[in-house]
Amino acid sequence: MRKTDGLLKLIGLCVLAGVLVAGMLFPVAGAAGVISNQASETVDKTSSDLADIPPPLVTTITDNTGKQIATLYKQYRIPTTEAQINDAMKWALISVEDKRFYEHNGVDWKGTLRAAVSNSTGGDTQGASTLTQQYVKNYLINVVYRDDKPGQKRAQEQSVARKLKEARIAIQLETKLNKMQILTGYLNVVEFSREIFGVGAAAQAYFNTPVDKLTVPQAALLAGLVNNPIQNDPWKNPAKATERRNLVLDRMVDNQKLGKADAERFKAEPLGVTEGGPQKPASNCTGAGTENGFFCQYVEDYLLKSGMTKDDLYTGGYVVKTTLDERANHEAKMSAEAQVKKTQDNVANTLSLVKPGKNRHEVVALAANRDYGLDESQGQTTYALPSGVYNTAGAGSSYKVFTAAAALEAGAAGINSPLPVPNFYTSNVFAGGGNKCAPTGPPLRSRWYCLGNAGDYEAAGGNMSLQQALQTSPNTAFVILEERIGNTGPVVEMARKLGMRETMASNLGGGAVDPNSDNASVNTSQLQAYGPRPGWAGTGAFTLGVSPLSGLELANVGATIMSGGVWCPPTPLSGVTDRDGKPVPVKEAACEQVVPEGLANTLAVGMSKDDLPGGTANVAARGVNWTRPMIGKTGTTQNNGSAAFLGATPQLAGAAMVFRPKGGSGGLCYLGPGNVTTRGCENMFGGKTPAQTWFGAMSKILEGQEPAPLPPPDPKYMGGGR
């Protein structure tokens, strides 16, 4: 080496030493300058961020008993206290990363100068960051700037300015926290590869053990990872991981925290990590499994609509106790799958169950024949089939419930009032096409609606009560009832009031209404489309259920009726607590008395015959020997393209639907339980697959419970009318 080279390096080291000393004095000496003031403000802000921005934690979703069903997270982290971290883990980390941890005040100046000399003279490249400095850097990268790539880059840049800033923050940190708090904080923040953060999560993921049970070689492996998690990954690079673990064991010997003979024995042990990769839970609702995933998805959707952000939900460390009854959900799933195979292409069969009540409507189960998951070839989906607006074909005659309720409210009929039931009818009031046209009648006009019935009701006398009409479901009777009311407006509004809130707010394609769209077909909600406009009475077909809907909201209609006319939002929440165990208020809509209690009770009596002989659901009811008091209404859409069943007992309300989740024209072919296809025939009805699904599940869920009577009707709504 030339003398000039040595001199230049010596000068460089002197300059570096001066910079480092300036870094130590920077809090005092720089206070008078503008630049130093700005730097001080930056450091203070960063220190504040470290104190004010908590690390991302895992949110836990439970069933109604508190049993965990899913976890939601962006970083897999299990908070660990100082007492839970055993000495093996503490000394393994200190020995390999910061031997003088208990001697320095946040910055190891001796180690920094040693590393600077070695790096500047061409020796081995050495690091000089203390655990306190590493804690600062990892907190910035993994917490403060976790979603900010430029910020993460700044926190890792190799510059004197960044090192000085980090050093000053470390010094400040050591005045606020003791050594064990810093060590514990570091071990809760640092990444151990594979997006596993903190030693608590690492112990579970790598060794399937709690952190306080880590052995010395296990602790040495984890301590060795933090230097370079990717390079030392024990599954991808087992040889490198073993070499690094053994180095940590040697450093523990050097630090007099482990005997040499013990270290040699530990070196001979296999790595002992879990087979196939780290064992960590799914980070979203797929972790809830094929049965509970739909419920978990509804919980997530519900919280987001209530004002919580997805980032907060996935990082807040909440415990969300839900209303899910796993037994009821299992029976619902089994019944849905018994009627339609999970792998049947483009046929979904769903069942949603809600508990009636005047203060809350708790969602008990959300099930489908499809499994919740990502493998479509195995019949899996992550679409919220039971709760979302995915049945775009409609619920058919189940919507006649809204016409009946509107007629009771308007005084147009009582449940015993006679209704004409012609086999064919042409309305000169309503607009829209129809499935059949009367062979004779008044001249067709620009506003007309022509329709017929599926059965021959005229042969039975041509008249029946509203209660009988709800039981047997003639189309013409309910269009005539719409005419008595005057227009479809009250019927459409009744659907919204009784429970079809998001349904009526969606557009005619089932999608969300975009208030910023200029496209009327996209921007018009069902409430706007079907309700009356000036000079227009509405679309008579609304009572025949031709529009997209949510099965869960249809189930909640049953709950509203069985709750004396009190609508409550279908809630999946029993309670939410934050990372500190404190209750978190969730903004939920208030319950409303949407129709008089007497009206709701009388409507329930009007709907109480569907399971009896002559009712459209009688065959399905007899299939399970059903004897409980209940309300029910089947529905089938045009060309048998979809079908539904709305049913409820005083204890539980539910709606089952079978439909094409991918859309498409044509009917559904029913070849018996478990054999439903999209081709071969068009013979699906609400009394078949949907009713069989509802009765199959409810007969088992309510088994052992005493039958409850329906509420008494109010004479005001029993008879008369126009």
TIVO-876238 format. One line per field, with one value per residue (C-alpha): x, y, z; residue number from 1. Coordinates in nm, 2 decimals. Example, Ala and Ser with C-alpha at 12.3 -4.5 7.8 and 13.67 -1.06 7.14 Angstrom:
<pts>
x: [1.23_1.37]
y: [-0.45_-0.11]
z: [0.78_0.71]
seq: [1_2]
</pts>
This chain:
<pts>
x: [0.00_0.13_0.17_-0.06_-0.34_-0.30_-0.30_-0.62_-0.79_-0.68_-0.81_-1.14_-1.17_-1.11_-1.38_-1.62_-1.54_-1.61_-1.95_-2.04_-1.94_-2.14_-2.43_-2.39_-2.39_-2.65_-2.93_-2.74_-2.51_-2.76_-3.04_-2.95_-2.95_-3.24_-3.12_-3.07_-3.41_-3.56_-3.37_-3.48_-3.84_-3.80_-3.65_-3.92_-4.19_-4.04_-4.01_-4.38_-4.47_-4.29_-4.50_-4.84_-4.86_-4.92_-4.79_-5.05_-5.21_-5.44_-5.81_-5.99_-6.34_-6.54_-6.87_-7.14_-6.96_-6.63_-6.46_-6.22_-6.34_-6.11_-5.83_-5.79_-5.45_-5.18_-4.90_-4.91_-4.81_-4.89_-4.83_-4.57_-4.50_-4.16_-4.25_-4.34_-3.99_-3.76_-3.39_-3.29_-3.45_-3.33_-2.96_-2.96_-3.06_-2.84_-2.53_-2.55_-2.69_-2.57_-2.33_-2.30_-2.68_-2.68_-2.37_-2.46_-2.72_-2.87_-2.57_-2.26_-1.99_-1.71_-1.87_-1.95_-1.59_-1.46_-1.70_-1.60_-1.23_-1.29_-1.51_-1.28_-0.96_-1.09_-1.15_-1.47_-1.78_-1.94_-2.26_-2.27_-2.64_-2.75_-3.07_-3.22_-3.13_-3.26_-3.58_-3.61_-3.54_-3.77_-4.05_-4.03_-4.02_-4.28_-4.51_-4.49_-4.41_-4.56_-4.78_-4.53_-4.25_-4.06_-4.08_-3.94_-3.66_-3.57_-3.56_-3.30_-3.09_-2.71_-2.64_-2.47_-2.78_-3.01_-2.76_-2.74_-3.12_-3.16_-2.89_-3.05_-3.39_-3.23_-3.07_-3.41_-3.58_-3.34_-3.44_-3.80_-3.79_-3.58_-3.37_-3.63_-3.90_-3.68_-3.58_-3.95_-4.05_-3.79_-3.89_-4.26_-4.18_-3.90_-3.99_-3.88_-3.94_-4.25_-4.45_-4.42_-4.37_-4.26_-4.13_-4.47_-4.59_-4.25_-4.25_-4.60_-4.53_-4.18_-4.21_-4.58_-4.49_-4.56_-4.28_-4.20_-4.14_-3.87_-3.56_-3.21_-3.15_-3.50_-3.42_-3.08_-3.25_-3.49_-3.23_-3.02_-3.30_-3.34_-3.01_-3.13_-3.47_-3.47_-3.12_-3.15_-3.50_-3.49_-3.72_-3.56_-3.20_-3.17_-2.79_-2.75_-3.01_-2.81_-2.49_-2.64_-2.81_-2.47_-2.30_-2.56_-2.48_-2.11_-2.18_-2.38_-2.07_-1.85_-2.10_-2.09_-2.46_-2.41_-2.16_-1.95_-2.04_-2.41_-2.36_-2.19_-2.48_-2.73_-2.55_-2.60_-2.98_-3.20_-3.36_-3.69_-3.92_-4.27_-4.29_-4.37_-4.33_-4.44_-4.78_-4.98_-5.35_-5.51_-5.52_-5.88_-6.22_-6.09_-5.96_-6.31_-6.35_-6.59_-6.89_-6.83_-6.66_-6.98_-7.07_-6.72_-6.75_-7.07_-6.91_-6.63_-6.88_-7.10_-6.81_-6.69_-7.04_-7.06_-6.76_-6.46_-6.18_-6.04_-5.69_-5.81_-6.00_-5.70_-5.45_-5.64_-5.62_-5.99_-6.18_-6.51_-6.76_-7.04_-7.39_-7.29_-7.45_-7.21_-7.46_-7.73_-7.49_-7.38_-7.74_-7.81_-7.51_-7.59_-7.95_-7.85_-7.59_-7.83_-8.06_-7.80_-7.45_-7.17_-7.00_-7.32_-7.22_-7.41_-7.66_-7.65_-7.87_-7.86_-8.02_-8.00_-8.14_-8.22_-8.35_-8.66_-8.66_-8.79_-8.44_-8.21_-8.23_-7.93_-7.80_-7.76_-7.65_-7.54_-7.50_-7.48_-7.44_-7.11_-6.81_-6.65_-6.30_-6.08_-6.09_-6.37_-6.32_-6.42_-6.74_-6.58_-6.65_-6.58_-6.89_-7.13_-7.41_-7.63_-7.61_-7.53_-7.75_-7.64_-7.98_-8.04_-8.34_-8.56_-8.76_-9.09_-9.42_-9.24_-9.28_-9.66_-9.61_-9.53_-9.85_-10.06_-9.89_-9.95_-10.32_-10.37_-10.20_-10.42_-10.74_-10.77_-10.83_-10.81_-10.68_-11.04_-11.15_-11.25_-11.03_-11.12_-10.89_-10.94_-10.71_-10.61_-10.61_-10.52_-10.45_-10.52_-10.34_-9.99_-9.71_-9.50_-9.53_-9.67_-9.63_-9.97_-10.23_-10.61_-10.78_-11.06_-11.09_-11.06_-10.84_-10.47_-10.35_-10.01_-10.03_-10.13_-10.02_-10.13_-10.07_-10.21_-10.19_-10.00_-10.31_-10.69_-10.84_-11.16_-11.27_-11.26_-11.51_-11.29_-11.27_-11.07_-10.96_-10.63_-10.51_-10.60_-10.42_-10.11_-10.14_-10.19_-10.03_-10.24_-10.07_-10.39_-10.52_-10.22_-10.21_-10.57_-10.48_-10.21_-10.48_-10.70_-10.41_-10.38_-10.02_-9.71_-9.56_-9.70_-9.60_-9.24_-9.21_-9.35_-9.07_-8.81_-8.97_-9.01_-8.64_-8.53_-8.31_-7.99_-8.19_-8.41_-8.11_-7.94_-8.00_-8.20_-7.88_-7.82_-7.52_-7.47_-7.61_-7.34_-7.46_-7.20_-7.31_-7.49_-7.61_-7.97_-7.98_-7.69_-7.78_-8.14_-8.22_-8.51_-8.69_-8.68_-8.75_-9.05_-9.20_-9.46_-9.35_-9.58_-9.84_-9.71_-9.87_-9.57_-9.48_-9.74_-9.48_-9.31_-9.55_-9.42_-9.06_-8.87_-8.58_-8.24_-8.24_-8.04_-8.15_-8.05_-8.27_-8.56_-8.50_-8.50_-8.85_-8.97_-8.80_-8.97_-9.31_-9.24_-9.12_-9.45_-9.36_-9.02_-8.74_-8.38_-8.07_-7.96_-7.66_-7.38_-7.22_-7.24_-6.96_-6.63_-6.33_-6.00_-5.64_-5.67_-6.00_-6.21_-6.55_-6.57_-6.90_-7.02_-7.26_-7.57_-7.91_-8.17_-8.47_-8.79_-9.16_-9.23_-9.59_-9.84_-9.79_-10.15_-10.09_-9.77_-9.94_-10.24_-10.01_-9.84_-10.17_-10.24_-9.92_-9.97_-10.13_-9.85_-9.73_-10.08_-10.27_-10.33_-10.03_-9.74_-9.49_-9.70_-9.51_-9.18_-9.33_-9.47_-9.12_-8.99_-9.32_-9.34_-9.60_-9.49_-9.68_-9.51_-9.54_-9.43_-9.44_-9.29_-9.19_-9.09_-8.98_-9.06_-8.96_-8.86_-8.53_-8.50_-8.71_-8.73_-8.90_-8.96_-9.05_-9.04_-9.13_-9.14_-8.79_-8.62_-8.68_-8.51_-8.51_-8.38_-8.31_-8.20_-8.06_-7.79_-7.50_-7.34_-7.66_-7.79_-8.13_-8.34_-8.50_-8.37_-8.44_-8.54_-8.48_-8.51_-8.32_-7.95_-8.01_-8.07_-7.93_-7.95_-8.07_-8.31_-8.63_-8.79_-8.98_-8.82_-9.07_-9.03_-9.20_-8.93_-8.56_-8.60_-8.87_-8.70_-8.38_-8.56_-8.76_-8.46_-8.25_-8.52_-8.65_-8.31_-8.22_-8.54_-8.54_-8.60_-8.74_-9.10_-9.33_-9.43_-9.77_-9.81_-9.93_-10.31_-10.44_-10.59_-10.96_-10.89_-10.70_-10.91_-11.18_-11.37_-11.18_-11.31]
y: [0.00_0.35_0.59_0.84_0.58_0.52_0.89_0.94_0.66_0.80_1.15_0.98_0.80_1.13_1.30_1.01_1.02_1.39_1.33_1.07_1.29_1.57_1.32_1.28_1.65_1.73_1.77_2.06_2.21_2.22_2.39_2.74_2.67_2.65_2.33_2.18_2.29_2.12_1.81_1.81_1.85_1.55_1.34_1.45_1.36_1.02_0.96_1.05_0.81_0.53_0.61_0.68_0.43_0.08_-0.23_-0.42_-0.70_-0.99_-0.95_-1.25_-1.36_-1.59_-1.77_-1.69_-1.89_-1.71_-2.00_-1.86_-1.92_-1.69_-1.44_-1.12_-0.96_-0.79_-0.89_-1.22_-1.11_-1.25_-0.98_-1.11_-0.97_-0.95_-1.23_-1.46_-1.43_-1.68_-1.63_-1.85_-1.62_-1.30_-1.41_-1.57_-1.24_-1.02_-1.24_-1.23_-0.88_-0.65_-0.80_-0.47_-0.41_-0.35_-0.12_0.15_0.42_0.34_0.38_0.16_0.42_0.17_-0.08_0.19_0.31_-0.05_-0.12_0.20_0.12_-0.24_-0.12_0.17_-0.03_-0.31_-0.56_-0.76_-0.55_-0.51_-0.36_-0.14_-0.09_-0.16_-0.35_-0.01_0.13_-0.18_-0.15_0.21_0.10_-0.21_0.00_0.25_-0.02_-0.26_-0.02_0.35_0.30_-0.05_0.07_0.33_0.19_0.53_0.57_0.21_0.29_0.61_0.41_0.17_0.40_0.38_0.74_0.93_1.15_0.84_0.68_1.00_1.04_0.68_0.72_1.02_0.85_0.55_0.77_0.94_0.60_0.48_0.78_0.67_0.29_0.05_-0.22_-0.50_-0.28_-0.21_-0.58_-0.68_-0.41_-0.52_-0.89_-0.79_-0.58_-0.76_-0.98_-1.35_-1.41_-1.52_-1.21_-1.35_-1.06_-1.09_-1.38_-1.49_-1.56_-1.70_-1.96_-2.08_-2.07_-2.23_-2.47_-2.48_-2.39_-2.09_-1.85_-1.92_-2.29_-2.22_-2.43_-2.30_-2.42_-2.30_-1.96_-1.95_-2.03_-1.74_-1.50_-1.58_-1.50_-1.13_-1.05_-1.18_-1.35_-1.45_-1.58_-1.78_-1.92_-2.28_-2.43_-2.27_-2.27_-2.53_-2.54_-2.16_-2.16_-2.43_-2.24_-1.92_-2.10_-2.26_-1.92_-1.78_-2.08_-1.99_-1.63_-1.74_-1.93_-1.63_-1.42_-1.68_-1.75_-2.11_-2.39_-2.50_-2.87_-2.78_-2.57_-2.86_-3.09_-2.84_-2.80_-3.17_-3.13_-3.09_-2.76_-2.90_-2.66_-2.76_-2.96_-2.79_-2.44_-2.21_-2.29_-1.97_-1.92_-1.78_-1.40_-1.37_-1.54_-1.85_-1.94_-1.98_-2.29_-2.41_-2.38_-2.07_-1.86_-1.70_-1.58_-1.44_-1.26_-1.10_-0.99_-0.82_-0.66_-0.54_-0.38_-0.20_-0.07_0.04_0.28_0.07_0.08_-0.24_-0.14_-0.09_-0.42_-0.61_-0.44_-0.33_-0.65_-0.66_-0.95_-0.97_-1.20_-1.29_-1.43_-1.74_-2.06_-2.32_-2.60_-2.42_-2.32_-2.68_-2.80_-2.52_-2.62_-2.99_-2.92_-2.69_-2.94_-3.23_-3.05_-2.93_-3.07_-2.83_-2.89_-2.85_-2.58_-2.25_-2.36_-2.20_-2.31_-2.08_-2.06_-1.76_-1.77_-1.48_-1.47_-1.25_-0.99_-0.64_-0.51_-0.71_-0.94_-1.17_-1.36_-1.72_-1.89_-1.82_-2.13_-2.25_-2.57_-2.42_-2.43_-2.11_-2.10_-2.03_-2.36_-2.32_-2.67_-2.81_-2.60_-2.32_-1.95_-1.64_-1.45_-1.38_-1.59_-1.61_-1.24_-1.04_-0.94_-1.23_-1.39_-1.17_-1.37_-1.29_-1.46_-1.51_-1.51_-1.47_-1.10_-1.14_-1.10_-0.73_-0.68_-0.85_-0.63_-0.31_-0.41_-0.46_-0.12_0.06_-0.11_-0.26_-0.61_-0.82_-1.17_-1.31_-1.07_-1.23_-1.18_-1.26_-1.52_-1.53_-1.77_-1.49_-1.12_-0.80_-0.50_-0.16_0.01_-0.14_-0.15_-0.46_-0.78_-1.11_-1.48_-1.53_-1.32_-1.34_-1.47_-1.21_-0.88_-0.51_-0.37_-0.36_-0.01_0.15_0.07_-0.29_-0.59_-0.94_-1.25_-1.59_-1.85_-2.17_-2.36_-2.36_-2.16_-2.07_-2.44_-2.40_-2.10_-1.82_-1.64_-1.70_-1.51_-1.34_-1.61_-1.87_-1.67_-1.66_-2.04_-2.13_-1.83_-1.73_-1.45_-1.27_-1.22_-1.02_-0.80_-0.72_-0.64_-0.40_-0.23_-0.19_-0.02_0.22_0.17_-0.02_0.25_0.13_-0.23_-0.13_0.08_-0.21_-0.43_-0.18_-0.13_-0.49_-0.56_-0.54_-0.23_-0.31_-0.50_-0.21_0.02_-0.19_-0.15_-0.39_-0.58_-0.64_-0.41_-0.11_0.22_0.46_0.82_0.97_0.77_0.93_0.59_0.57_0.19_0.17_0.46_0.37_0.18_-0.08_0.16_0.43_0.19_0.02_0.30_0.54_0.83_1.11_0.97_0.61_0.36_0.13_-0.22_-0.48_-0.76_-0.64_-0.86_-1.16_-1.11_-1.05_-0.85_-0.92_-0.97_-1.07_-1.40_-1.27_-0.96_-1.19_-1.39_-1.07_-0.99_-1.31_-1.19_-0.85_-1.01_-1.24_-0.95_-0.77_-0.54_-0.43_-0.41_-0.43_-0.46_-0.83_-0.81_-1.06_-0.89_-0.98_-0.74_-0.60_-0.53_-0.36_-0.48_-0.36_-0.55_-0.23_-0.24_-0.08_0.09_-0.01_0.21_0.01_0.12_0.16_-0.08_0.06_-0.02_-0.03_-0.15_-0.18_-0.48_-0.59_-0.58_-0.79_-1.04_-1.07_-1.10_-1.39_-1.57_-1.50_-1.67_-1.97_-2.22_-2.28_-2.60_-2.74_-2.95_-2.74_-2.51_-2.48_-2.60_-2.89_-3.17_-3.04_-3.00_-3.36_-3.48_-3.40_-3.46_-3.09_-2.99_-2.66_-2.33_-2.13_-1.88_-1.94_-1.83_-2.00_-1.82_-1.92_-1.69_-1.69_-2.01_-2.16_-1.98_-1.94_-2.02_-1.92_-2.00_-1.75_-1.92_-1.84_-1.97_-1.75_-1.87_-1.84_-1.70_-1.80_-1.78_-2.04_-1.96_-2.16_-1.96_-1.92_-1.73_-1.67_-1.56_-1.70_-1.77_-2.08_-2.27_-2.50_-2.87_-3.05_-3.43_-3.49_-3.40_-3.35_-3.35_-3.00_-2.89_-2.60_-2.81_-3.10_-2.95_-2.64_-2.76_-2.59_-2.44_-2.28_-2.58_-2.81_-2.73_-2.41_-2.54_-2.88_-2.69_-2.48_-2.76_-3.00_-2.76_-2.61_-2.95_-3.04_-2.70_-2.67_-3.03_-3.05_-2.70_-2.65_-2.54_-2.17_-2.04_-1.76_-1.43_-1.36_-1.16_-0.81_-0.80_-0.47_-0.66_-0.97_-0.89_-0.63_-0.41_-0.31]
z: [0.00_-0.08_0.20_0.03_0.02_0.40_0.46_0.26_0.45_0.78_0.68_0.58_0.91_1.10_0.89_0.96_1.33_1.33_1.16_1.42_1.71_1.55_1.54_1.92_1.98_1.71_1.96_2.13_1.88_1.60_1.79_1.67_1.30_1.06_0.90_1.24_1.35_1.04_1.11_1.47_1.37_1.14_1.41_1.66_1.41_1.35_1.72_1.75_1.47_1.66_1.96_1.79_1.51_1.65_1.46_1.25_1.43_1.33_1.35_1.48_1.37_1.61_1.61_1.87_2.13_2.09_1.89_1.63_1.27_1.07_1.08_0.87_0.85_0.63_0.87_1.06_1.41_1.75_2.02_2.28_2.62_2.78_3.02_2.73_2.57_2.73_2.80_2.51_2.26_2.42_2.45_2.10_1.95_2.16_2.11_1.73_1.67_1.96_2.21_2.40_2.41_2.78_2.77_2.51_2.52_2.18_1.96_2.00_1.90_1.96_1.73_1.48_1.46_1.44_1.15_0.98_1.00_0.87_0.59_0.49_0.49_0.28_0.56_0.61_0.56_0.90_1.03_1.33_1.41_1.76_1.84_1.93_1.59_1.42_1.61_1.47_1.12_1.13_1.29_1.01_0.74_0.88_1.06_0.97_0.60_0.55_0.25_0.14_-0.09_-0.12_0.26_0.31_0.06_0.25_0.58_0.43_0.22_0.28_0.37_0.66_0.69_0.74_0.99_1.19_1.20_1.31_1.57_1.73_1.73_1.90_2.16_2.23_2.25_2.52_2.73_2.71_2.72_2.93_2.76_2.80_2.65_2.35_2.31_2.34_2.09_1.84_1.87_1.80_1.49_1.30_1.00_1.01_0.63_0.45_0.59_0.94_1.18_1.54_1.74_1.86_1.51_1.41_1.69_1.58_1.21_1.22_1.51_1.60_1.95_2.18_2.21_2.57_2.48_2.22_2.27_2.23_1.88_1.77_1.92_1.75_1.41_1.45_1.58_1.27_1.03_1.11_0.94_0.60_0.61_0.24_0.23_0.55_0.48_0.62_0.36_0.05_0.18_0.46_0.44_0.47_0.76_0.94_0.89_1.03_1.32_1.42_1.40_1.65_1.88_1.86_1.94_2.24_2.36_2.30_2.50_2.78_2.75_2.64_2.71_2.42_2.46_2.46_2.15_1.97_2.06_1.94_1.61_1.54_1.57_1.26_1.20_1.31_1.12_1.02_0.70_0.37_0.49_0.77_0.94_0.94_0.91_0.60_0.59_0.47_0.48_0.30_0.64_0.77_0.56_0.30_0.53_0.73_0.46_0.33_0.69_0.73_0.40_0.52_0.84_0.65_0.41_0.69_0.88_0.57_0.50_0.86_0.81_0.90_0.64_0.51_0.62_0.97_0.97_0.85_1.08_1.39_1.59_1.66_1.80_1.62_1.79_1.54_1.56_1.36_1.49_1.35_1.40_1.22_0.95_0.90_0.87_0.62_0.42_0.42_0.31_0.03_-0.09_-0.07_-0.32_-0.56_-0.61_-0.52_-0.86_-1.07_-1.33_-1.30_-1.04_-0.69_-0.41_-0.10_0.24_0.47_0.83_1.06_1.42_1.46_1.74_1.82_1.91_1.68_1.38_1.42_1.12_1.22_0.90_0.55_0.34_-0.02_-0.21_-0.33_-0.10_-0.01_-0.16_-0.46_-0.65_-0.90_-1.04_-0.70_-0.69_-0.48_-0.50_-0.30_-0.43_-0.14_-0.29_0.02_0.12_-0.19_-0.48_-0.70_-0.80_-1.10_-1.22_-0.92_-0.64_-0.84_-0.65_-0.31_-0.39_-0.36_0.01_-0.05_-0.25_0.02_0.29_0.09_0.03_0.41_0.48_0.22_0.33_-0.02_0.12_0.43_0.45_0.43_0.15_-0.17_-0.48_-0.84_-0.99_-1.37_-1.55_-1.79_-1.73_-1.92_-1.72_-1.87_-1.58_-1.57_-1.83_-1.92_-2.11_-1.98_-2.02_-2.17_-2.34_-2.30_-2.61_-2.58_-2.40_-2.44_-2.73_-2.65_-2.57_-2.53_-2.16_-2.09_-1.91_-2.01_-1.79_-1.69_-1.41_-1.40_-1.28_-1.36_-1.07_-1.25_-1.23_-0.85_-0.86_-0.98_-0.64_-0.33_-0.02_0.01_0.25_-0.01_-0.28_-0.07_-0.02_-0.39_-0.56_-0.87_-1.06_-1.18_-0.83_-0.72_-1.03_-0.97_-0.61_-0.73_-0.94_-0.63_-0.45_-0.75_-0.86_-0.78_-0.56_-0.23_-0.32_-0.41_-0.10_0.11_-0.02_0.09_0.43_0.52_0.44_0.08_0.14_-0.06_-0.31_-0.39_-0.40_-0.66_-1.03_-1.25_-1.33_-0.96_-0.94_-0.71_-0.83_-0.93_-0.84_-1.07_-1.38_-1.67_-1.79_-1.67_-1.70_-1.46_-1.24_-1.17_-0.86_-0.85_-0.62_-0.89_-1.17_-1.03_-0.83_-0.98_-1.20_-1.31_-1.55_-1.50_-1.27_-1.26_-1.38_-1.28_-1.30_-0.98_-0.77_-0.97_-0.85_-1.17_-1.04_-0.87_-0.50_-0.19_-0.03_0.31_0.28_0.17_0.49_0.69_0.55_0.73_1.05_1.02_0.98_1.28_1.49_1.48_1.19_1.34_1.08_1.21_1.00_0.96_1.18_1.20_1.51_1.88_1.96_1.86_2.08_1.99_2.05_2.42_2.48_2.48_2.31_1.97_1.87_1.52_1.34_1.26_1.14_1.41_1.42_1.28_1.33_0.95_0.96_1.25_1.47_1.40_1.02_1.06_1.28_1.04_0.74_0.92_0.96_0.60_0.51_0.74_0.50_0.25_0.42_0.44_0.18_-0.12_-0.04_-0.29_-0.02_0.11_-0.06_0.08_0.43_0.43_0.32_0.67_0.86_0.94_1.20_1.34_1.30_1.03_0.75_0.39_0.04_-0.27_-0.59_-0.94_-1.22_-1.59_-1.77_-1.44_-1.45_-1.07_-0.77_-0.40_-0.07_0.21_0.54_0.91_1.25_1.56_1.64_1.30_0.96_0.64_0.26_0.01_-0.35_-0.65_-0.95_-1.21_-1.05_-1.39_-1.55_-1.88_-2.02_-2.00_-1.71_-1.44_-1.47_-1.15_-1.18_-0.80_-0.49_-0.57_-0.94_-1.08_-1.41_-1.65_-1.95_-2.03_-1.90_-1.75_-1.44_-1.14_-0.88_-0.54_-0.38_-0.50_-0.44_-0.24_-0.01_0.03_0.13_0.38_0.54_0.54_0.74_0.97_1.07_1.21_1.35_1.55_1.66_2.03_2.06_2.16_1.87_1.91_1.80_1.55_1.69_1.69_1.40_1.43_1.32_1.15_0.87_0.85_0.60_0.41_0.16_-0.18]
seq: [1_2_3_4_5_6_7_8_9_10_11_12_13_14_15_16_17_18_19_20_21_22_23_24_25_26_27_28_29_30_31_32_33_34_35_36_37_38_39_40_41_42_43_44_45_46_47_48_49_50_51_52_53_54_55_56_57_58_59_60_61_62_63_64_65_66_67_68_69_70_71_72_73_74_75_76_77_78_79_80_81_82_83_84_85_86_87_88_89_90_91_92_93_94_95_96_97_98_99_100_101_102_103_104_105_106_107_108_109_110_111_112_113_114_115_116_117_118_119_120_121_122_123_124_125_126_127_128_129_130_131_132_133_134_135_136_137_138_139_140_141_142_143_144_145_146_147_148_149_150_151_152_153_154_155_156_157_158_159_160_161_162_163_164_165_166_167_168_169_170_171_172_173_174_175_176_177_178_179_180_181_182_183_184_185_186_187_188_189_190_191_192_193_194_195_196_197_198_199_200_201_202_203_204_205_206_207_208_209_210_211_212_213_214_215_216_217_218_219_220_221_222_223_224_225_226_227_228_229_230_231_232_233_234_235_236_237_238_239_240_241_242_243_244_245_246_247_248_249_250_251_252_253_254_255_256_257_258_259_260_261_262_263_264_265_266_267_268_269_270_271_272_273_274_275_276_277_278_279_280_281_282_283_284_285_286_287_288_289_290_291_292_293_294_295_296_297_298_299_300_301_302_303_304_305_306_307_308_309_310_311_312_313_314_315_316_317_318_319_320_321_322_323_324_325_326_327_328_329_330_331_332_333_334_335_336_337_338_339_340_341_342_343_344_345_346_347_348_349_350_351_352_353_354_355_356_357_358_359_360_361_362_363_364_365_366_367_368_369_370_371_372_373_374_375_376_377_378_379_380_381_382_383_384_385_386_387_388_389_390_391_392_393_394_395_396_397_398_399_400_401_402_403_404_405_406_407_408_409_410_411_412_413_414_415_416_417_418_419_420_421_422_423_424_425_426_427_428_429_430_431_432_433_434_435_436_437_438_439_440_441_442_443_444_445_446_447_448_449_450_451_452_453_454_455_456_457_458_459_460_461_462_463_464_465_466_467_468_469_470_471_472_473_474_475_476_477_478_479_480_481_482_483_484_485_486_487_488_489_490_491_492_493_494_495_496_497_498_499_500_501_502_503_504_505_506_507_508_509_510_511_512_513_514_515_516_517_518_519_520_521_522_523_524_525_526_527_528_529_530_531_532_533_534_535_536_537_538_539_540_541_542_543_544_545_546_547_548_549_550_551_552_553_554_555_556_557_558_559_560_561_562_563_564_565_566_567_568_569_570_571_572_573_574_575_576_577_578_579_580_581_582_583_584_585_586_587_588_589_590_591_592_593_594_595_596_597_598_599_600_601_602_603_604_605_606_607_608_609_610_611_612_613_614_615_616_617_618_619_620_621_622_623_624_625_626_627_628_629_630_631_632_633_634_635_636_637_638_639_640_641_642_643_644_645_646_647_648_649_650_651_652_653_654_655_656_657_658_659_660_661_662_663_664_665_666_667_668_669_670_671_672_673_674_675_676_677_678_679_680_681_682_683_684_685_686_687_688_689_690_691_692_693_694_695_696_697_698_699_700_701_702_703_704_705_706_707_708_709_710_711_712_713_714_715_716_717_718_719_720_721_722]
</pts>
